[in-house]
Amino acid sequence: MLAVSHLTKRYSSALANADISFVVQPGEVSVLLGPNGAGKSTAVKCIVGLLRFEGEITVCGHPNKSLEAKRVLGYVPEMPALYELLTVEEHLEFIARAYELKDWKPWAQTLMDRFELTDKKDKLGSELSKGMQQKVSICAALLPVPKVILFDEPMVGLDPHAIKELKKLFLELKQGGCSVIISTHMLDSVDELWDSAHIMMGGRIAASRTREEIERQNENLEDLFFQITEGGSK
Ligand SMILES: Nc1ncnc2c1ncn2[C@@H]1O[C@H](COP(=O)(O)OP(=O)(O)OP(=O)(O)O)[C@@H](O)[C@H]1O
């Protein structure tokens, strides 16, 4: 479970996150929506422990910067950051060693197969296209089988096969009890996947809805998104 409580992040001049609170239960897919500059990536970076912030964030009950939290937390950044001199396979081995994983090779092979990386396994990070780097980044985040995982604009740069595979994986993670958080401004990419949605605007959560609420109130997430981002908050 992920619990974000009163998250506030200020860069020198801008208030990027203002008093954000939300919870993502095990087996829930939650999307952070919002236009460019709404504060999504900042929130994600605070959650995964890359930025200092005010407020409280816990991952499965542990403070987000603790080792216990890091062991169960996965992160796929907006821009993949691979090691130039490690091959695809070595990236996965590096993660396996860092997390002290046992019997990881079959899962690593499955991930490489699913993301069509097996024939690229000996290529260096510096030799990979942007999309291939993104696929390695996804495989690396999934290898330790996290309990909470955050994807920042995960579909950008992926080919249709990888998008299809990733969507299947989101559902598998959900079925396996993982808390999944996807930050995006591409509403249609997550349309059939989400259980809860938080629409961010100007660093705040302007509206939160569960799928059940949207269906019960006969709302449409896309309409709500444009209502908020082109008009006032709701
Ligand atoms: N390193 C930084 N230093 C100063 N201001 C920053 C920094 N990073 C982001 N900001 C500001 O914080 C605000 C939120 O940015 P953020 O990247 O979190 O938005 P976003 O919703 O992820 O946008 P996008 O969809 O374009 O990725 C913006 O006003 C941005 O200019």
The ligand as a MOL file (V3000), in Angstrom:
LIG
                    3D

  0  0  0     0  0            999 V3000
M  V30 BEGIN CTAB
M  V30 COUNTS 31 33 0 0 0
M  V30 BEGIN ATOM
M  V30 1 N 14.0170 21.0190 -10.9940 0
M  V30 2 C 13.0850 21.9580 -10.9810 0
M  V30 3 N 13.3750 23.2110 -10.5600 0
M  V30 4 C 12.4400 24.1840 -10.5030 0
M  V30 5 N 11.1490 24.0070 -10.8650 0
M  V30 6 C 10.8020 22.7790 -11.2970 0
M  V30 7 C 11.7470 21.7000 -11.3840 0
M  V30 8 N 11.0930 20.6020 -11.8470 0
M  V30 9 C 9.8190 20.9770 -12.0540 0
M  V30 10 N 9.6400 22.2690 -11.7240 0
M  V30 11 C 8.3680 23.0310 -11.7860 0
M  V30 12 O 7.4250 22.3360 -10.9730 0
M  V30 13 C 6.1560 22.3360 -11.5930 0
M  V30 14 C 5.6640 20.8990 -11.7460 0
M  V30 15 O 6.5020 20.2200 -12.6820 0
M  V30 16 P 6.3860 18.6430 -12.9450 0
M  V30 17 O 7.5400 18.2270 -13.7910 0
M  V30 18 O 6.2040 17.9480 -11.6430 0
M  V30 19 O 5.0170 18.5640 -13.7720 0
M  V30 20 P 4.3770 17.3700 -14.6100 0
M  V30 21 O 2.9350 17.3450 -14.2660 0
M  V30 22 O 5.1340 16.1010 -14.4000 0
M  V30 23 O 4.5670 17.8810 -16.1050 0
M  V30 24 P 4.8230 17.0760 -17.4940 0
M  V30 25 O 3.5390 16.4280 -17.8590 0
M  V30 26 O 5.2170 18.1700 -18.4330 0
M  V30 27 O 5.9360 16.0820 -17.2550 0
M  V30 28 C 6.3130 23.0930 -12.9090 0
M  V30 29 O 5.9160 24.4400 -12.6740 0
M  V30 30 C 7.7930 23.0310 -13.1880 0
M  V30 31 O 8.2170 24.1600 -13.9100 0
M  V30 END ATOM
M  V30 BEGIN BOND
M  V30 1 1 1 2
M  V30 2 1 2 3
M  V30 3 2 2 7
M  V30 4 2 3 4
M  V30 5 1 4 5
M  V30 6 2 5 6
M  V30 7 1 6 7
M  V30 8 1 6 10
M  V30 9 1 7 8
M  V30 10 2 8 9
M  V30 11 1 9 10
M  V30 12 1 10 11
M  V30 13 1 11 12
M  V30 14 1 11 30
M  V30 15 1 12 13
M  V30 16 1 13 14
M  V30 17 1 13 28
M  V30 18 1 14 15
M  V30 19 1 15 16
M  V30 20 2 16 17
M  V30 21 1 16 18
M  V30 22 1 16 19
M  V30 23 1 19 20
M  V30 24 2 20 21
M  V30 25 1 20 22
M  V30 26 1 20 23
M  V30 27 1 23 24
M  V30 28 2 24 25
M  V30 29 1 24 26
M  V30 30 1 24 27
M  V30 31 1 28 29
M  V30 32 1 28 30
M  V30 33 1 30 31
M  V30 END BOND
M  V30 END CTAB
M  END
